[in-house]
Amino acid sequence: MDKTADRINLLAELLRDLETTAISWQVGLIALCLALAWGAGRILRPRLERTLAAARTEGGQEALYVGAAGLLRVLVPLVAWLLLVVTRAALQAHQPVNLFNVAIPLSSSLVIIRVVVYTLRHALPPSGWLRQSERAITWAMWIGVALHLTGLLPGIREFLDGLAFNAGKQRVSLLNLIEGSASVAITMVAALWIGRMVESRLMGLQHLDTSLRVVFSKLVRT
């Protein structure tokens, strides 16, 4: 309850900042951090693209390719998050930083969302449903962050936990089912992602017979 009250107080303090000049400084500095992150992305992007091209042409560089491609997707929001964290640390002793306290979790959630979507793209075979559901996944995660910041998420969790039934001596709630399904989905995606990476490395071993490479890759995926 204390954490929920803190988040509600954060929003109340942010609304109070809107009536003072402190909010203008925060808006300007956040805009500067975003502009610097965009500029850093423009500078670093060509280097990452050259790394991607080199990893694509050379065999056995799947891990390097996946890492560089993932970093390319999260480069701008990741740099923005770092700049926001550093700027807030420098300012919080001198003026209110309530807008930073909202902007930082939003930027970090954007990084997490892009990592999740990128992982799904590489873990699962290319399909139309995945491309169509990317926006739904993004919106679901953003809504979760918004509920967390406003302090509504604990109340929703309590409501879902209250919708329960007894299976023998075990109490099973709707919250348990949702969390269990999410855990299984995350585990399966992680296993598929690792399996695809190991499979690509196996298929790149030219000294092994083709049939053996196929058998080993299927065993690894299983």
N, C-alpha and C positions, 0 to 999 in steps of 0.2 A: 504494500500500500504506500510505503514511503517513496518508492521509486516512481509509482504512478503520480503521486502528489508532486514530486520533483519535475516530472515532465509537464504536468499541467501548469506549475509555477513558471516553467521555462517559457511556455507559450504566453502566459500572462505578462511576463517581463518583456517578451518580444513585442507584444502589443503596446506596452508602455513606452518602449524605445521608439516606436513609430511617431510619438509625439515630441521627441527630442532630436537634437542635432547628432546624437550618437549614432543613430541609424544611418545617416548620410555617410559618415566615415566608414561604417561597416559595409554599406553597399558599394562604395567606391573601391575599398580594398578587396572585396570579394570579386568585383569586376576586374580589377588589376590581376588578381591571382588566376582567374579564368583566361585572361588575355595572355599572360605569361605561359600558362599551360598549353594554350593553342599554339603559341610561337615555338615552344619547346617541341611540340608534336611535329610542326613543320620542319624543324631542324633535324630531329632524330629519325623521322619517318624514312627518308632516303637510305640511311644506314641500315635500318631494319629490313627494308625492301631488298637491299643488296645481299644481306644475310639470307633472306628467304630464297632469293634466286640461286645463291650458291648451294644452299641445302637441297633445293629442288633438283639441281643438276648432278650433285654428287650422291652416290649410293650410301646407304647406311647412316643417313643424317636425319632420320625421321624425328628424333627427339629434339634436335636443334631446330628443325622446321616448325614443329608444333609449338615450341617455346617462343620462337621469334614471332610467329603468327599470333599467338596469344598475347604477347606483350604489345604487339602493334594495335590490337583491338582495345586494350585498356590503357594505352600510353597517356592520352590526354586526361581522362578522369583520374588516373593514378597520380600524375604530376599535380593536377589541381588539388587533390586531396592532401598531398604532402605540403603544398604551399599554404593551403588553408590552415593546416595544423600548426605549421611554424608561425604563421602570422597571428593566429589566435594566442599562441604561447607568448608572443612578444607584446600583445596588446592587453591581455586580460588583467595585468597589474595596473593599468592606467585608465581603462574605460570599459563599459559593458561590451560583452561579446556574444550576446544572445543570438544574433543572426548567424554568427559563425557556428554556434552550437547546433543550429538547424542545418546549415549548409554542409557541415562536415559529414554527418551520417548520411545525408542524401548523396554526396559525392562518393563515399565509400560503398554505399549500396549499388550505385551505378557500376562501380568496378566489379562487385560480386555478381551482379546480373550479367554483365558481359562475359565474365569467366564461366558462369553456369551455362549460358547459351552456347558459347564456344565449345565447352566440354561436351554438350549434347550433340553438337554437329559432328564432332570427331568420334564420339563413342557409338553413335547410332548410324546405321546406313543412311545415305542420302534419300530423303523422301519428301513428298509434298506436304504431309501433315506436320512435319517438324518445322518447315519454313512458315507455315500458316500459324502454328502455335507459338512461335517466338514472341509475337506481340502479346499474346495472352500471358505467357510466362513473365514477361517484363512487367506488365501491369499488375499481376498478382504480387510480385515482389515489392513493387513500389507501394501498393496499397498496404502491404504488411509493414513497411517502414513507416508510412504515414500513421497507421494505427498505433505503432509503437511510440512514435514521437508525441502523439496526442494523449497517450495514456489509456486508450480504449482497448488495447490488445489484452491486458490481463483480465478485464471484464468478459471479453469474448471467450477467452480460455476457460474461465470459470463456468460460463454458460454451457460450453461444449462438454466440459467435464461433468456437469450436472445431468446431461442426457446419457444415462447409463443403464445397463442391464446386468444381471448376474448370470454367468455361465458356470454352473456348479458353485464352487466356493470363490471363483474369481470374478471381481467386478470389472466390467469392460465398459468404458465410456466412449462417446463419439470422438473425444479428444485423443484417447488411446489409439483408436482406429486410424485417425488422420496422421498422427505422429508415427505410428508403425508403418503405414503405407509410404510415408515420406522417407523413412529410414531405409525401407526395402528398395525404393526407387533410386535413392542416392547410392546405395551399395551396388545395385545392378549397373548403374551408369558408370561408376568408378571401375567396376570389374570389366565392363565392355571396353572402356577407354584404354585401360592397361592392356587388355587382350589384343586390341587392334594395333597398339604400338609394338608389342612383342611379335605379333604376327607379321608386321611389315619388316621388322628386323630379320625374322626367320626367312621370309621370302627373298630377302636381299643376300642371303648366304649362297653364293654361286657354287661353292665346293660341295654342297649337299645335293643329292638327287631331287628332282622336282617333286616326285611322289612323296618322298620323305618330308620335304618342306611343307607340303599340303597336309600330311598327316599330323606333323608336329604343330602346325598352326591351328588345326581344329582341336587338338588336345589342349593347347594353351587356352583357347577361347572357352572351351568347356570347363 
